[in-house]
Amino acid sequence: DDIEMFENDPHEFVHLQNSPMADFYDPRMSAITLLTNIVKHRGKYVVPTMLAFLQENLQRYITASAEQKNPIEKDGTLLVIGSLSDVLFKKKKYSAEVEGLLVSNVFPEFLSPVAFLRSRACWMIQRFYFVKWTDDGTNVRTVIEHVLRALSDPALPVQIEASKALKYLIESDGAEQTLLPMLPKILEEYFRIMNEIGNDDVIAALQSIIDRFGDHIEPHAVALVNKLSGAFNTYCDAGEDDDDALMAASSCLECISTVLKGICERPELYRTMEPVLIPLLRRIISEDGEYIEYIEFALDIVTFLTFFPEDISNELWEIFPLIYIAFDQWATDYLSLMVPPIENYIGKMPSVFMSKQAVINGQNMSYADMVFSMVTKTLGDQTASTPVTELTSSEYEMRKALSLCMSLLLNCKGMLDNYLSGINDIVLGQLSKQVNAEVPLTRISLLIVLGAGLLYNPQLQLAELEKRGVVQTVFPLWLNDAQQMDKWLARKMTVVGFCSMLQLPSSSWPSSLIPMIPQIITTITALTGKIEEDAKIPDDEDQSPFLQVGPEDEAEDVVGFDEDEDVHDVADDAYLEALKTATGADDGDLARFLMGDIWPGGEDDDDDDFVSPLDDIETVKFYKDALSSAFGREPAFFQQVQEAMAPEAVQMCQQLFAMADSKAQSG
């Protein structure tokens, strides 16, 4: 039946072979799963006999005459061997045999007159991507040539497997020299295959090639985006019943993002792509939410288009209200993905952003009001008595909404006076509910926004706090939480916020704040010291995840369990233990976990991705300038402050002053 379908209905064959449901209806997959588990858990009893059997099959095929060769038996043998690639052939005892196995028993099948053996040969290359070729480079060139030839094979299933195999070969030593001259032809073949059938694995392979050869993709970028956009529209038009086409449509959008990433150093190219991409974005981010499954990829594309170019086109500005409508009507849960492009809109051209309006529900609404509405919907609808199990927003989403507040305050200096009171209403209302939170992530985010308010306008922000009578509550809480701040954004925002406040004359401070000034200066001194200390630590170099050999892979041989032992899985044991822990947690923690929050204590915030004018502030210089100005303005007052500080804090302050001077001299 398989052979008949392979030859007479290749599209359906490809669909079934790549279906995620194959594990449930294909008896071969059940047999392979059983065999894999036997090798993994009882390997020392079965592997020698099994390998001898497989070797006998391969040898029989090699020595048989053309008329006596059994291609079905050869295909089944390779299927078993390939399926055991991870659990058996990565072991040191067997890995050395893989290269010879491929050369002797797989390479010849690329030229086989039997189409399904040519397809199996491509599949085997995918399974043994980790092989280390030991010759002079001939073998890797040979296999690449075979796979490239298979891209235009008469049989569609062979083309599909070849396109997937190339994804793995591009990482091989010497592959770049062979593939680069043929890159235009390779791209052409991939699009030809995509025009014939929607297959997300093929597009994912194309994405890997684009990512791998990003430095060389620039001449083809516009054409790639045009073809991928066209393919996306074609797959979408196929209808909801074509699952393969829908998955391929998603892969097209991912691939577009990969192209956009590859040309980020040529941002002028983005504008040439907008005539194709903006209609695509309008289709996805529509008012009815028909294409909600693609919203994540669309927002990624908007992020690229709004971040790298020097400005934002009028057509791209018109996408912003669509994002707001989507959030308001059908994509509230996607706030965290909307924040990056929204912050780009705010930060790229703040004055233009503040002047923009759109008609929403028949009324003019400013873009700033849209952002404030999103923040209010996420943070402002929950009262202090709302049980955690009934919260409409997770704490992670709350922190993302707070990031929008901070982005507005940092970028739109002098343009948000009318919004400052509303921001404080929301932030202080939430802060009152976070006072006793065991995990301070959200509380610290709330304090960061207050710090942004101080940087925006310290006089107005202090007045907002004073008129609410919260100075004596907020600042002690802030100073206490500063001891737990371990991320640069929280530390830096606290330093620049407090330093902005110190630039005001003490007569303008709330009287309840004055006794806390020694502790405030001690705190920002310690935080500035930590910021400078962390800056000296080099970033970890990225490590390629393509092949990371784990402890099991380093083992000489399969071990498994003895015949009198019950089989158990370490991963399953860990999962069951996690469930026990969750069951024992209180209802609030478990509810947050189920709602999608990172488990309490997790590091889930991405400070490194936050871009704002804060990046242009040299922390230690800002710190020194603020304190020097304050001491020069009111020497008697600040002399008393210094006397109230611990000697080690004063000494660190002097060291930071010297560091700031040294940086200034070195330029």
Rosetta blueprint (number, residue, H / E / L):
1 D L
2 D H
3 I H
4 E H
5 M H
6 F H
7 E H
8 N H
9 D L
10 P H
11 H H
12 E H
13 F H
14 V H
15 H H
16 L H
17 Q H
18 N L
19 S L
20 P L
21 M L
22 A H
23 D H
24 F H
25 Y H
26 D L
27 P H
28 R H
29 M H
30 S H
31 A H
32 I H
33 T H
34 L H
35 L H
36 T H
37 N H
38 I H
39 V H
40 K H
41 H H
42 R H
43 G H
44 K H
45 Y H
46 V H
47 V H
48 P H
49 T H
50 M H
51 L H
52 A H
53 F H
54 L H
55 Q H
56 E H
57 N H
58 L H
59 Q H
60 R H
61 Y H
62 I H
63 T H
64 A L
65 S L
66 A L
67 E L
68 Q L
69 K L
70 N L
71 P H
72 I H
73 E H
74 K H
75 D H
76 G H
77 T H
78 L H
79 L H
80 V H
81 I H
82 G H
83 S H
84 L L
85 S L
86 D L
87 V L
88 L L
89 F L
90 K L
91 K L
92 K H
93 K H
94 Y H
95 S H
96 A L
97 E L
98 V H
99 E H
100 G H
101 L H
102 L H
103 V H
104 S H
105 N H
106 V H
107 F H
108 P H
109 E H
110 F H
111 L H
112 S L
113 P L
114 V L
115 A H
116 F H
117 L H
118 R H
119 S H
120 R H
121 A H
122 C H
123 W H
124 M H
125 I H
126 Q H
127 R H
128 F L
129 Y L
130 F L
131 V L
132 K L
133 W L
134 T L
135 D L
136 D L
137 G L
138 T H
139 N H
140 V H
141 R H
142 T H
143 V H
144 I H
145 E H
146 H H
147 V H
148 L H
149 R H
150 A H
151 L L
152 S L
153 D L
154 P L
155 A L
156 L H
157 P H
158 V H
159 Q H
160 I H
161 E H
162 A H
163 S H
164 K H
165 A H
166 L H
167 K H
168 Y H
169 L H
170 I L
171 E L
172 S L
173 D L
174 G L
175 A H
176 E H
177 Q H
178 T H
179 L H
180 L H
181 P H
182 M H
183 L H
184 P H
185 K H
186 I H
187 L H
188 E H
189 E H
190 Y H
191 F H
192 R H
193 I H
194 M H
195 N H
196 E H
197 I L
198 G L
199 N L
200 D H
201 D H
202 V H
203 I H
204 A H
205 A H
206 L H
207 Q H
208 S H
209 I H
210 I H
211 D H
212 R H
213 F L
214 G H
215 D H
216 H H
217 I L
218 E H
219 P H
220 H H
221 A H
222 V H
223 A H
224 L H
225 V H
226 N H
227 K H
228 L H
229 S H
230 G H
231 A H
232 F H
233 N H
234 T H
235 Y H
236 C H
237 D H
238 A L
239 G L
240 E L
241 D L
242 D L
243 D H
244 D H
245 A H
246 L H
247 M H
248 A H
249 A H
250 S H
251 S H
252 C H
253 L H
254 E H
255 C H
256 I H
257 S H
258 T H
259 V H
260 L H
261 K H
262 G H
263 I L
264 C L
265 E L
266 R L
267 P L
268 E H
269 L H
270 Y H
271 R H
272 T H
273 M H
274 E H
275 P H
276 V H
277 L H
278 I H
279 P H
280 L H
281 L H
282 R H
283 R H
284 I H
285 I L
286 S L
287 E L
288 D L
289 G L
290 E L
291 Y L
292 I H
293 E H
294 Y H
295 I H
296 E H
297 F H
298 A H
299 L H
300 D H
301 I H
302 V H
303 T H
304 F H
305 L H
306 T H
307 F H
308 F L
309 P L
310 E L
311 D L
312 I L
313 S L
314 N H
315 E H
316 L H
317 W H
318 E L
319 I H
320 F H
321 P H
322 L H
323 I H
324 Y H
325 I H
326 A H
327 F H
328 D H
329 Q H
330 W L
331 A L
332 T H
333 D H
334 Y H
335 L H
336 S H
337 L H
338 M H
339 V H
340 P H
341 P H
342 I H
343 E H
344 N H
345 Y H
346 I H
347 G H
348 K H
349 M L
350 P H
351 S H
352 V H
353 F H
354 M H
355 S H
356 K L
357 Q E
358 A E
359 V E
360 I E
361 N L
362 G L
363 Q E
364 N E
365 M E
366 S E
367 Y H
368 A H
369 D H
370 M H
371 V H
372 F H
373 S H
374 M H
375 V H
376 T H
377 K H
378 T H
379 L H
380 G L
381 D L
382 Q L
383 T L
384 A L
385 S L
386 T L
387 P L
388 V H
389 T H
390 E H
391 L L
392 T L
393 S L
394 S L
395 E H
396 Y H
397 E H
398 M H
399 R H
400 K H
401 A H
402 L H
403 S H
404 L H
405 C H
406 M H
407 S H
408 L H
409 L H
410 L H
411 N H
412 C L
413 K L
414 G L
415 M L
416 L L
417 D H
418 N H
419 Y H
420 L H
421 S H
422 G H
423 I H
424 N H
425 D H
426 I H
427 V H
428 L H
429 G H
430 Q H
431 L H
432 S H
433 K H
434 Q H
435 V L
436 N L
437 A L
438 E L
439 V L
440 P L
441 L H
442 T H
443 R H
444 I H
445 S H
446 L H
447 L H
448 I H
449 V H
450 L H
451 G H
452 A H
453 G H
454 L H
455 L H
456 Y H
457 N L
458 P H
459 Q H
460 L H
461 Q H
462 L H
463 A H
464 E H
465 L H
466 E H
467 K H
468 R L
469 G L
470 V L
471 V H
472 Q H
473 T H
474 V H
475 F H
476 P H
477 L H
478 W H
479 L H
480 N H
481 D H
482 A H
483 Q H
484 Q H
485 M L
486 D L
487 K L
488 W H
489 L H
490 A H
491 R H
492 K H
493 M H
494 T H
495 V H
496 V H
497 G H
498 F H
499 C H
500 S H
501 M H
502 L H
503 Q L
504 L L
505 P L
506 S H
507 S H
508 S H
509 W L
510 P L
511 S H
512 S H
513 L H
514 I H
515 P H
516 M H
517 I H
518 P H
519 Q H
520 I H
521 I H
522 T H
523 T H
524 I H
525 T H
526 A H
527 L H
528 T H
529 G H
530 K H
531 I H
532 E H
533 E H
534 D H
535 A H
536 K L
537 I L
538 P L
539 D L
540 D L
541 E L
542 D L
543 Q L
544 S L
545 P L
546 F L
547 L L
548 Q L
549 V L
550 G L
551 P H
552 E H
553 D H
554 E H
555 A L
556 E L
557 D L
558 V L
559 V L
560 G L
561 F L
562 D L
563 E L
564 D L
565 E L
566 D L
567 V L
568 H L
569 D L
570 V H
571 A H
572 D H
573 D H
574 A H
575 Y H
576 L H
577 E H
578 A H
579 L H
580 K H
581 T H
582 A H
583 T H
584 G H
585 A L
586 D L
587 D H
588 G H
589 D H
590 L H
591 A H
592 R H
593 F H
594 L H
595 M L
596 G L
597 D L
598 I L
599 W L
600 P L
601 G L
602 G L
603 E L
604 D L
605 D L
606 D L
607 D H
608 D H
609 D H
610 F L
611 V L
612 S L
613 P H
614 L H
615 D H
616 D H
617 I L
618 E L
619 T H
620 V H
621 K H
622 F H
623 Y H
624 K H
625 D H
626 A H
627 L H
628 S H
629 S H
630 A H
631 F H
632 G H
633 R H
634 E L
635 P H
636 A H
637 F H
638 F H
639 Q H
640 Q H
641 V H
642 Q H
643 E H
644 A H
645 M L
646 A L
647 P H
648 E H
649 A H
650 V H
651 Q H
652 M H
653 C H
654 Q H
655 Q H
656 L H
657 F H
658 A H
659 M H
660 A H
661 D H
662 S H
663 K H
664 A H
665 Q H
666 S H
667 G L
